[in-house]
Amino acid sequence: VLDDEACGKSFQTLIDKAGPGAFTVSLAGYLSKEYMRYLEGDDDVLFGPYLATLPWKRNINGQEHVLFWTNDEIGQNLQ
């Protein structure tokens, strides 16, 4: 993450200023950037095949996640 040519310096600044949890946020930002490159057809994305398996939309790859649930579904499913 910190060695990334395009964003590494910004991620380091975030980590230095934000404290706990900042590395996780930086990693999420890096993976998001890599996923966008993958979607644009960049063949040099190290994690592209892995990122393609993640549930970016509801019911893709047989995935279902609480992030996609409505407030009513959360109430029903987490009682």
Order of alpha helices (4+ residues) and beta strands (2+ residues): alpha-alpha-alpha-alpha
